Amino acid sequence: MSRALEKRLGHRFATPRLLEQALTHRSRGADNNERLEFLGDGVLGCAMADELYARFPQLSEGKLTRLRASLVREEALAEVAKSLGLGEFLRLGEGEVAAGPEPRPSILADALEAVLGAVFLDGGYDAARKTVLATFSPLIERLDPERPAKDAKTRLQEILQAKHRRLPQYRVVAVAGEAHKQSFEVECFVTELNLRAIGTGTSRQRAEQQAAKAMLERLEAA
């Protein structure tokens, strides 16, 4: 089974144990993918910056940053993970297995980052960059530098501004986990509408994006 995933990744592991660990969620036990996820997040950001810098030599720093953000947000990571069929290879604890037929998008996104971290440790930066470009190629090819995809916080801000509303407020309501691997819970509050929405993530930024996404869904349903 791992050989099938290696073929999709375009990387043959010299140390298969790294791939196994990358596919192990924390609900399964202590020997999980959290540290590899941390490493993969950095590798992904660097590889994307490298590619976008070379692909769009005329773009400003701001536009490059927006393009990269559109490629490394949770929704994009989960989309790539699904295209790889990553869910079928994940090693989950009983609680996560019972939660539903498919892993949550956040679990898929985290696992993909962990896999990229594993490729980096196994084959170095060049191998990791090759895997990033191969797996993210459909998303990269769809990029429109003049209309970079907007994240949830940006979309929410623009909608409220168009209606002459005050900007949303974000505050951390809970932090769990050890220092090297924390889980954040953030509240998004739109004062004038008296609406609140909660988001969670492995960083404050991700949690804020999830809270903004939940708020957008509330506004659309209203």
C-alpha positions in Angstrom: 0.0 0.0 0.0 2.8 2.4 0.8 4.3 1.7 -2.6 1.2 3.0 -4.2 1.4 6.2 -2.2 5.1 6.6 -2.9 4.3 6.4 -6.6 1.7 9.2 -6.3 4.2 11.3 -4.3 7.0 10.7 -6.8 9.4 9.7 -4.0 10.6 6.2 -3.0 11.5 6.3 0.7 14.9 5.0 1.8 13.5 5.0 5.3 9.9 3.7 5.1 9.4 4.3 8.8 9.3 8.0 8.1 6.3 7.7 5.9 4.6 5.5 8.4 5.1 8.0 11.1 3.9 10.8 8.8 0.6 9.0 8.3 0.0 8.4 12.1 -2.4 10.8 13.7 -1.9 11.8 17.4 -5.1 9.9 18.3 -3.2 6.7 17.5 -0.5 7.2 20.0 2.6 9.1 21.1 4.7 8.2 18.0 2.7 10.4 15.7 3.1 12.9 12.9 3.0 16.2 14.8 6.7 17.0 14.6 6.9 16.0 11.0 3.9 18.3 10.3 5.8 21.2 11.9 8.8 20.5 9.6 6.6 20.0 6.5 4.8 23.3 7.0 8.2 25.1 6.7 9.3 23.0 3.7 6.0 23.6 1.9 6.2 27.4 2.5 9.7 27.5 1.2 9.1 25.4 -1.8 6.0 27.5 -2.8 7.9 30.7 -2.3 10.7 29.3 -4.4 8.4 28.3 -7.2 6.3 31.5 -7.2 9.3 33.8 -7.2 10.7 32.1 -10.3 7.3 31.7 -12.1 6.1 35.3 -11.6 9.2 37.5 -11.8 7.1 40.7 -12.2 4.8 40.3 -9.2 5.2 42.4 -6.1 5.9 40.9 -2.7 2.3 41.5 -1.6 0.8 39.5 -4.6 3.3 36.7 -4.1 2.4 36.5 -0.5 -1.3 36.3 -1.4 -0.7 33.6 -4.0 1.3 31.5 -1.6 -1.4 31.9 1.1 -4.0 30.6 -1.3 -1.8 27.4 -1.9 -0.9 26.6 1.7 -4.3 27.2 3.4 -6.0 24.3 4.9 -8.6 24.0 2.1 -5.9 23.7 -0.5 -3.9 21.2 1.5 -7.0 19.0 2.1 -7.8 19.1 -1.6 -4.3 17.9 -2.5 -4.5 15.2 0.2 -7.8 13.9 -1.2 -6.3 13.9 -4.8 -3.6 11.6 -3.4 -6.0 9.4 -1.6 -4.2 10.1 1.6 -7.1 9.3 3.7 -7.0 5.6 2.9 -3.4 5.4 4.3 -3.9 7.3 7.5 -3.5 5.5 10.8 -6.1 6.9 13.1 -7.2 6.2 16.7 -10.6 4.6 17.4 -12.2 8.0 18.2 -11.3 9.5 14.9 -12.4 6.4 13.0 -15.7 6.5 14.7 -16.2 10.2 14.0 -17.0 9.6 10.3 -16.3 7.8 7.1 -13.7 10.3 6.0 -10.9 12.1 8.0 -11.6 15.7 8.8 -10.0 18.3 6.4 -7.7 19.5 9.2 -6.4 15.9 9.7 -5.8 15.5 5.9 -4.0 18.9 5.7 -1.8 18.1 8.7 -1.0 14.7 7.4 0.1 16.1 4.0 2.4 18.5 5.7 3.8 15.7 7.7 4.4 13.6 4.6 6.3 16.5 3.0 8.4 16.8 6.2 9.1 13.1 5.9 10.2 13.4 2.3 12.5 16.3 3.3 14.2 14.2 6.0 14.4 11.2 3.7 15.7 12.8 0.5 16.5 16.5 1.2 15.1 19.7 0.0 15.3 18.9 -3.7 13.2 15.8 -3.2 10.7 17.6 -1.1 10.4 20.4 -3.6 9.9 17.9 -6.4 7.1 16.3 -4.5 5.5 19.7 -3.7 5.5 20.7 -7.3 4.2 17.3 -8.5 1.3 17.1 -6.0 0.3 20.8 -6.1 0.7 21.2 -9.9 -3.1 21.4 -10.6 -3.5 24.2 -8.1 -0.4 26.0 -9.3 -1.6 25.9 -12.9 -5.0 27.3 -11.9 -3.4 30.4 -10.3 -4.4 33.8 -11.7 -1.7 36.3 -10.5 -4.1 39.2 -11.1 -6.9 37.6 -9.1 -5.2 35.5 -6.3 -7.6 33.5 -4.3 -8.8 35.3 -1.2 -8.7 33.6 2.2 -11.7 33.5 4.5 -10.6 36.5 6.6 -10.1 38.7 3.6 -13.5 37.7 2.1 -15.2 38.4 5.4 -13.5 41.7 5.7 -14.5 42.8 2.2 -18.1 41.7 2.7 -18.4 43.7 5.9 -16.7 46.7 4.4 -19.1 46.7 1.4 -22.0 46.8 3.9 -20.3 49.6 5.9 -19.9 47.4 8.9 -17.1 47.4 11.4 -14.3 44.8 10.9 -14.6 41.5 12.8 -12.8 41.0 16.0 -10.8 37.8 16.8 -9.8 36.5 20.2 -8.2 33.3 21.4 -10.6 31.6 23.8 -8.6 28.4 24.5 -5.2 26.9 23.9 -4.5 23.2 24.5 -1.6 20.9 24.1 2.2 21.1 24.7 4.2 24.1 23.7 5.6 22.5 20.5 2.2 21.3 19.3 -0.7 23.5 20.5 -4.4 23.6 19.4 -6.0 27.0 19.3 -9.7 27.9 19.6 -10.5 31.4 18.3 -13.7 33.4 18.3 -14.8 35.7 15.5 -17.2 38.4 16.6 -19.1 40.8 14.4 -20.3 43.5 16.8 -23.0 45.2 14.9 -24.7 41.9 13.9 -24.1 40.3 17.3 -22.8 37.2 15.6 -20.1 34.9 16.9 -18.3 31.9 15.3 -15.7 29.6 16.6 -12.7 28.1 14.7 -9.9 25.7 15.7 -6.5 25.0 14.3 -2.9 24.1 15.0 -1.9 27.7 14.9 -3.7 31.0 15.8 -3.7 32.0 12.1 -5.4 28.7 11.1 -7.9 29.0 13.8 -8.7 32.6 12.8 -9.2 31.4 9.2 -11.6 28.7 10.3 -13.5 31.1 12.5 -13.9 33.5 9.6 -15.0 30.7 7.4 -17.7 29.7 9.9 -18.8 33.3 10.1 -19.1 33.5 6.3 -21.3 30.4 6.4 -23.5 32.1 9.1 -23.8 35.2 7.0 -24.7 33.2 3.9 -27.4 31.3 5.8 -28.9 34.5 7.2 
